[in-house]
Amino acid sequence: QVHLVESGGGLVQPGGSLRLSCAASGRIFSIKSMGWYRQAPGKERESVAVTTSGGSTNVADSVKGRFTISRDNAKNTVYLQMNTLKPEDTAVYYCNLVSIKMGFQYNYWGQGTQVTVSS
């Protein structure tokens, strides 16, 4: 079993910054990707930023230039640096890990951390 523990959410004023962290533990096999998704009230969950083990990064257009994803492979930890936050960034942010074992893909989610951008 794989466990993802997120931290770093909270309340911040517009224009402020937050840094989210997600540490993976447990029986982790070959990691295909780690990333961040978010879900705002009444909306579907959407991809924010994902980094693959091959080194590629995919960042949503809505956050490009403001959010940066990074990863510490030795610690199985992924980070999301969020700058110039806007009220529309308010959502529950979920960490995601995709691993591959014997040709099967496994999808794991964290419990979510609330990010609220408000004055």
C-alpha positions as a Python dict, from the first residue, in 0.01 Angstrom:
ca = {
    (1, 'Q'): (0, 0, 0),
    (2, 'V'): (116, 352, -78),
    (3, 'H'): (41, 649, 145),
    (4, 'L'): (55, 1009, 33),
    (5, 'V'): (70, 1279, 299),
    (6, 'E'): (15, 1638, 191),
    (7, 'S'): (99, 1952, 382),
    (8, 'G'): (128, 2324, 330),
    (9, 'G'): (-226, 2435, 254),
    (10, 'G'): (-397, 2724, 426),
    (11, 'L'): (-543, 3069, 394),
    (12, 'V'): (-352, 3331, 199),
    (13, 'Q'): (-431, 3674, 61),
    (14, 'P'): (-444, 3736, -315),
    (15, 'G'): (-92, 3778, -449),
    (16, 'G'): (54, 3562, -176),
    (17, 'S'): (243, 3235, -193),
    (18, 'L'): (213, 2886, -55),
    (19, 'R'): (421, 2573, -91),
    (20, 'L'): (257, 2233, -89),
    (21, 'S'): (445, 1915, -11),
    (22, 'C'): (348, 1554, -67),
    (23, 'A'): (553, 1268, 74),
    (24, 'A'): (495, 915, -50),
    (25, 'S'): (564, 612, 166),
    (26, 'G'): (493, 242, 165),
    (27, 'R'): (552, -21, -100),
    (28, 'I'): (638, 204, -389),
    (29, 'F'): (733, 39, -713),
    (30, 'S'): (831, 208, -1034),
    (31, 'I'): (693, 563, -1025),
    (32, 'K'): (552, 684, -1354),
    (33, 'S'): (450, 1028, -1238),
    (34, 'M'): (373, 1246, -939),
    (35, 'G'): (163, 1556, -948),
    (36, 'W'): (-105, 1784, -816),
    (37, 'Y'): (-473, 1812, -896),
    (38, 'R'): (-735, 2042, -751),
    (39, 'Q'): (-1108, 2051, -709),
    (40, 'A'): (-1305, 2366, -642),
    (41, 'P'): (-1661, 2355, -504),
    (42, 'G'): (-1907, 2253, -774),
    (43, 'K'): (-1632, 2178, -1024),
    (44, 'E'): (-1458, 1867, -1149),
    (45, 'R'): (-1111, 1773, -1037),
    (46, 'E'): (-850, 1916, -1271),
    (47, 'S'): (-482, 1862, -1328),
    (48, 'V'): (-259, 2142, -1200),
    (49, 'A'): (94, 2014, -1255),
    (50, 'V'): (244, 1673, -1314),
    (51, 'T'): (604, 1559, -1340),
    (52, 'T'): (707, 1226, -1486),
    (53, 'S'): (1001, 1009, -1398),
    (54, 'G'): (1127, 1074, -1748),
    (55, 'G'): (1173, 1438, -1653),
    (56, 'S'): (885, 1596, -1839),
    (57, 'T'): (647, 1841, -1674),
    (58, 'N'): (293, 1935, -1764),
    (59, 'V'): (149, 2251, -1610),
    (60, 'A'): (-205, 2377, -1658),
    (61, 'D'): (-235, 2696, -1860),
    (62, 'S'): (-429, 2861, -1578),
    (63, 'V'): (-131, 2841, -1343),
    (64, 'K'): (160, 2853, -1587),
    (65, 'G'): (415, 3112, -1484),
    (66, 'R'): (282, 3119, -1127),
    (67, 'F'): (307, 2759, -1006),
    (68, 'T'): (618, 2542, -1015),
    (69, 'I'): (631, 2168, -956),
    (70, 'S'): (945, 1998, -833),
    (71, 'R'): (1035, 1656, -706),
    (72, 'D'): (1289, 1501, -471),
    (73, 'N'): (1330, 1145, -598),
    (74, 'A'): (1538, 1037, -301),
    (75, 'K'): (1256, 1134, -65),
    (76, 'N'): (967, 1036, -295),
    (77, 'T'): (835, 1385, -237),
    (78, 'V'): (673, 1629, -476),
    (79, 'Y'): (631, 2000, -417),
    (80, 'L'): (410, 2270, -561),
    (81, 'Q'): (531, 2625, -522),
    (82, 'M'): (237, 2856, -576),
    (83, 'N'): (304, 3226, -629),
    (84, 'T'): (80, 3519, -714),
    (85, 'L'): (-221, 3329, -591),
    (86, 'K'): (-565, 3434, -708),
    (87, 'P'): (-909, 3375, -553),
    (88, 'E'): (-984, 3133, -837),
    (89, 'D'): (-700, 2912, -712),
    (90, 'T'): (-913, 2831, -409),
    (91, 'A'): (-968, 2455, -403),
    (92, 'V'): (-877, 2132, -235),
    (93, 'Y'): (-543, 2025, -373),
    (94, 'Y'): (-473, 1654, -410),
    (95, 'C'): (-143, 1480, -455),
    (96, 'N'): (-132, 1198, -708),
    (97, 'L'): (116, 919, -768),
    (98, 'V'): (106, 675, -1058),
    (99, 'S'): (320, 364, -1034),
    (100, 'I'): (380, 72, -1265),
    (101, 'K'): (414, -288, -1150),
    (102, 'M'): (428, -586, -1381),
    (103, 'G'): (264, -388, -1658),
    (104, 'F'): (-23, -264, -1446),
    (105, 'Q'): (-74, 100, -1356),
    (106, 'Y'): (-171, 197, -1003),
    (107, 'N'): (-318, 535, -911),
    (108, 'Y'): (-285, 675, -559),
    (109, 'W'): (-432, 991, -406),
    (110, 'G'): (-361, 1192, -97),
    (111, 'Q'): (-634, 1307, 139),
    (112, 'G'): (-627, 1661, 3),
    (113, 'T'): (-526, 1994, 150),
    (114, 'Q'): (-738, 2308, 142),
    (115, 'V'): (-601, 2621, -22),
    (116, 'T'): (-808, 2935, 26),
    (117, 'V'): (-714, 3261, -140),
    (118, 'S'): (-911, 3546, 7),
    (119, 'S'): (-867, 3893, 149),
}
